[in-house]
Amino acid sequence: MRHNAARRAALLDATLTILAREGTRGLSYRTLDAEARLPTGTASNYFRNRAELLRQAAEHVHFRLQPDADWLESTLQRPPGKELLTELLQNLVQRVLQDRTAYLSLLELRLEATRRPELQDTLRHTLNHHFYLNRNFGPTHGLPLTHPEFTLIYLTISGLLIEELTLPGLLEETTPDELMQRLVEIFTPSGPWRP
């Protein structure tokens, strides 16, 4: 059976919405069809079972959180430096906070993965792939972050996002942009910038 790519994307976006709003307990083919505003029975034609639906949702969430390709290409034309690294990190945090649904659904998928080994394997593979790409992004573009420094930044940003998305306003003494500036100051070498 041939599948419509736009319809599959709509179903996956609807899956993320349901996961963020209701958790996995609210996800069924019927609720998925209704959320995507598609005829009853559509989702079952695209996903043979719940495990397959969750697997594809785990992959799709990273597509949703990608930076705008034109913005990234334009931004990377600038010379490497602390300002560039700060802007890249600020954009990352802003993207996630603007697409709250995507990141909350990822958190829900992570919780569900503690009960489903096959989903844990999918998430581990997908996150390892993106972690590897992101870890090597800095050195590839002349940003002097060692792998341990990148890991610390990754873990710090992950914690920030959980706080901002689950308890907004908790960190009201500072802004995410200010925190990204401070992270760059802490984790990049002092003295002249050497790409």
DRENSEDO-628275 format. One line per 8 residues: number of its first residue (from 1); their letters; for each residue x, y, z of N, C-alpha, C. Coordinates in steps of 0.02 Angstrom, whole numbers. Example, Ala and Ser with C-alpha at 12.3 -4.5 7.8 and 13.67 -1.06 7.14 Angstrom:
residues 2
1 = AS = 660,-284,390,615,-225,390,660,-165,390  642,-112,354,684,-53,357,645,2,394
***
This chain:
residues 195
1 = MRHNAARR = 42,-59,0,0,0,0,44,62,0  29,109,-45,66,172,-47,39,219,6  87,255,37,68,302,89,84,372,69  43,418,90,52,489,77,98,518,131  156,547,109,206,573,157,178,629,200  136,672,170,107,728,208,59,702,260  22,650,244,-26,621,292,12,586,349  67,551,332,108,520,385,135,573,432
9 = AALLDATL = 161,629,404,188,683,445,133,712,489  72,720,462,16,746,502,0,699,560  2,634,547,-12,585,599,43,587,653  105,594,632,160,597,680,158,661,721  141,717,688,133,780,726,76,773,776  22,741,756,-34,731,801,-14,684,859  28,635,845,53,591,897,91,631,949  135,676,927,174,717,974,128,761,1016
17 = TILAREGT = 77,788,985,29,830,1021,-6,790,1076  -29,730,1060,-63,688,1109,-15,668,1165  45,648,1147,94,628,1197,109,685,1245  118,746,1219,133,803,1261,74,822,1306  14,815,1280,-46,836,1316,-71,783,1365  -70,719,1344,-103,666,1383,-57,609,1403  3,607,1375,47,551,1387,27,491,1345  63,437,1353,49,378,1312,-20,348,1326
25 = RGLSYRTL = -46,359,1386,-112,331,1402,-167,359,1358  -157,419,1331,-208,450,1289,-200,435,1215  -149,396,1197,-135,383,1127,-167,318,1103  -212,324,1056,-241,266,1023,-251,284,950  -264,235,908,-276,250,838,-335,297,830  -387,286,869,-447,328,864,-432,401,883  -396,411,939,-380,480,959,-331,512,910  -288,471,882,-239,496,833,-274,519,770
33 = DAEARLPT = -320,479,744,-358,500,685,-397,564,698  -428,568,757,-467,628,774,-422,689,780  -364,683,813,-318,739,822,-291,764,754  -278,717,709,-252,734,643,-307,755,595  -370,750,618,-429,766,576,-430,724,512  -419,659,522,-419,611,466,-474,559,479  -496,526,426,-549,475,435,-528,420,483  -575,395,521,-562,339,566,-533,281,527
41 = GTASNYFR = -479,252,555,-446,196,522,-383,216,484  -371,281,476,-313,303,439,-248,284,474  -243,297,538,-180,284,575,-161,210,571  -210,166,575,-194,94,574,-166,73,506  -178,112,454,-150,98,388,-76,119,383  -55,164,427,13,191,424,59,159,476  31,135,531,72,107,585,43,40,605  80,-14,593,52,-81,602,37,-98,675
49 = NRAELLRQ = 70,-63,721,56,-74,792,81,-14,832  66,-14,896,84,42,940,160,51,944  197,-5,946,270,-1,950,298,36,889  270,21,831,294,54,770,277,129,771  218,145,795,198,216,800,246,254,847  260,225,905,305,258,952,376,263,924  398,211,888,465,214,857,470,271,808  420,278,764,421,332,715,414,400,748
57 = AAEHVHFR = 375,404,801,368,468,837,435,488,867  472,439,894,538,453,924,586,480,872  580,459,810,623,485,757,598,553,732  533,560,729,502,622,702,514,682,747  516,671,812,524,727,858,589,765,845  641,729,824,705,763,810,701,804,745  660,781,699,648,820,638,616,887,656  568,885,702,533,946,723,579,996,758
65 = LQPDADWL = 630,970,793,673,1014,833,736,1038,796  742,1021,732,800,1044,693,800,1119,684  860,1148,677,863,1220,662,840,1233,590  818,1294,577,800,1313,510,864,1311,468  862,1275,412,922,1264,371,951,1329,344  908,1375,322,932,1439,296,965,1481,351  933,1482,410,962,1520,466,1030,1491,484  1035,1425,488,1098,1394,507,1152,1408,456
73 = ESTLQRPP = 1136,1401,393,1186,1414,340,1210,1486,343  1165,1532,351,1183,1603,355,1225,1618,417  1205,1590,474,1240,1602,537,1311,1575,535  1320,1517,503,1386,1486,501,1434,1521,453  1411,1572,417,1455,1611,375,1498,1658,417  1477,1670,478,1514,1715,522,1576,1680,549  1627,1719,568,1687,1688,595,1673,1654,662  1708,1598,675,1698,1564,738,1719,1608,796
81 = GKELLTEL = 1684,1601,851,1699,1639,910,1647,1627,963  1657,1659,1020,1610,1650,1076,1541,1676,1058  1538,1730,1019,1472,1757,1000,1434,1708,957  1469,1676,911,1436,1626,868,1411,1567,909  1453,1541,952,1433,1485,994,1373,1504,1038  1375,1564,1066,1319,1587,1108,1255,1590,1067  1258,1617,1007,1199,1623,965,1172,1554,946  1215,1506,932,1193,1439,915,1157,1406,974
89 = LQNLVQRV = 1185,1414,1034,1153,1384,1093,1087,1420,1109  1086,1485,1103,1024,1522,1116,970,1501,1067  988,1491,1004,939,1469,954,913,1399,972  956,1356,994,935,1288,1014,882,1292,1069  897,1329,1121,850,1335,1177,785,1368,1154  789,1421,1114,729,1455,1090,686,1409,1048  718,1368,1005,679,1321,963,640,1273,1006  672,1245,1056,638,1197,1099,582,1230,1138
97 = LQDRTAYL = 595,1289,1166,543,1323,1205,485,1345,1161  498,1358,1097,444,1377,1052,403,1317,1030  436,1258,1026,400,1197,1008,395,1152,1070  363,1179,1120,355,1146,1184,327,1075,1176  280,1067,1130,248,1003,1118,299,950,1099  346,967,1055,395,917,1032,438,892,1090  463,939,1130,509,917,1184,472,880,1239  411,903,1256,372,867,1307,355,796,1282
105 = SLLELRLE = 341,789,1218,327,722,1192,390,679,1194  448,709,1184,510,672,1190,520,648,1262  505,690,1310,510,670,1380,462,612,1394  402,617,1367,352,563,1377,377,498,1345  407,503,1286,434,444,1253,491,413,1294  531,456,1325,586,430,1368,557,393,1428  504,419,1458,473,384,1514,443,317,1491  410,318,1434,381,256,1407,436,205,1391
113 = ATRRPELQ = 493,229,1370,549,184,1353,575,146,1414  563,171,1473,583,134,1533,542,70,1541  485,67,1507,442,8,1510,442,-33,1445  472,-5,1393,472,-39,1327,544,-42,1301  577,-99,1308,647,-105,1286,657,-88,1212  608,-105,1170,616,-90,1098,615,-15,1085  575,22,1123,574,95,1116,639,124,1145  663,95,1199,727,118,1227,783,110,1176
121 = DTLRHTLN = 783,55,1140,834,44,1088,828,97,1033  767,113,1012,757,164,960,781,232,985  760,251,1045,781,316,1072,856,319,1081  886,266,1107,958,265,1117,994,274,1050  971,239,999,1002,244,932,994,315,904  933,341,907,919,408,880,957,462,918  954,459,984,988,510,1024,1064,505,1018  1091,444,1015,1163,437,1004,1184,468,938
129 = HHFYLNRN = 1144,456,887,1159,485,821,1161,561,824  1110,591,854,1107,664,858,1160,692,906  1173,655,960,1225,676,1007,1293,678,972  1307,626,932,1370,622,896,1376,680,846  1322,692,808,1324,748,760,1335,814,795  1299,826,849,1305,889,886,1373,896,920  1399,842,947,1463,843,981,1519,862,932  1512,839,870,1564,853,820,1551,917,781
137 = FGPTHGLP = 1494,948,792,1476,1009,757,1526,1065,775  1541,1073,839,1587,1126,861,1655,1122,828  1691,1065,836,1757,1060,805,1754,1067,729  1701,1041,698,1695,1046,625,1690,1119,603  1660,1160,644,1650,1231,626,1696,1278,665  1751,1251,691,1801,1292,723,1784,1317,792  1737,1283,825,1718,1302,893,1754,1256,942  1797,1283,984,1841,1241,1025,1806,1211,1086
145 = LTHPEFTL = 1765,1162,1075,1734,1126,1131,1760,1054,1130  1789,1033,1185,1809,963,1190,1746,922,1200  1752,857,1191,1694,814,1201,1667,818,1272  1710,818,1324,1682,826,1392,1647,893,1403  1674,947,1374,1641,1012,1380,1573,1011,1346  1570,980,1287,1506,976,1252,1456,936,1294  1478,881,1323,1433,840,1364,1406,880,1423  1448,919,1455,1424,960,1511,1374,1013,1488
153 = IYLTISGL = 1386,1044,1431,1339,1092,1403,1273,1057,1386  1277,999,1355,1217,960,1338,1175,946,1400  1208,921,1452,1172,904,1514,1143,966,1548  1179,1021,1546,1154,1084,1575,1092,1108,1538  1096,1108,1471,1039,1131,1431,979,1085,1441  992,1019,1444,937,972,1456,901,988,1521  939,1001,1574,909,1018,1638,870,1084,1635  898,1133,1601,864,1197,1593,797,1188,1557
161 = LIEELTLP = 798,1148,1504,736,1138,1465,682,1103,1506  702,1054,1546,653,1020,1589,622,1070,1638  664,1112,1668,638,1162,1716,591,1211,1681  612,1237,1624,572,1288,1589,506,1260,1562  507,1197,1540,446,1168,1510,398,1139,1561  424,1116,1617,379,1085,1666,360,1132,1722  404,1180,1739,390,1229,1792,410,1299,1767  374,1325,1717,393,1390,1689,396,1444,1743
169 = GLLEETTP = 446,1486,1739,453,1541,1786,492,1523,1848  511,1460,1857,548,1440,1916,615,1477,1920  647,1486,1862,713,1518,1859,705,1591,1839  664,1628,1875,648,1696,1853,704,1746,1864  757,1728,1901,811,1776,1912,857,1783,1852  848,1740,1801,889,1744,1741,849,1720,1681  874,1733,1622,840,1710,1561,881,1655,1529  850,1614,1488,888,1562,1452,945,1592,1411
177 = DELMQRLV = 933,1650,1379,986,1681,1339,1046,1700,1383  1032,1726,1442,1087,1744,1488,1124,1682,1511  1088,1629,1523,1120,1566,1544,1165,1539,1489  1144,1545,1426,1185,1521,1371,1250,1562,1366  1245,1628,1376,1305,1670,1376,1353,1647,1431  1326,1633,1489,1367,1612,1545,1399,1544,1532  1361,1498,1502,1389,1433,1485,1449,1439,1439  1443,1482,1389,1498,1491,1342,1559,1519,1378
185 = EIFTPSGP = 1548,1566,1423,1604,1594,1461,1638,1540,1504  1598,1497,1533,1626,1445,1577,1664,1392,1538  1635,1371,1481,1662,1312,1446,1706,1326,1386  1721,1388,1372,1767,1402,1317,1831,1431,1345  1886,1421,1310,1950,1443,1336,1953,1518,1345  1989,1539,1397,2000,1611,1406,2056,1633,1360  2062,1697,1352,2114,1724,1308,2090,1726,1237  2136,1736,1190,2116,1742,1120,2081,1680,1094
193 = WRP = 2031,1692,1054,1994,1637,1023,2036,1606,968  2048,1541,972,2088,1508,921,2046,1454,887  2020,1468,826,1980,1417,793,2022,1357,773
***
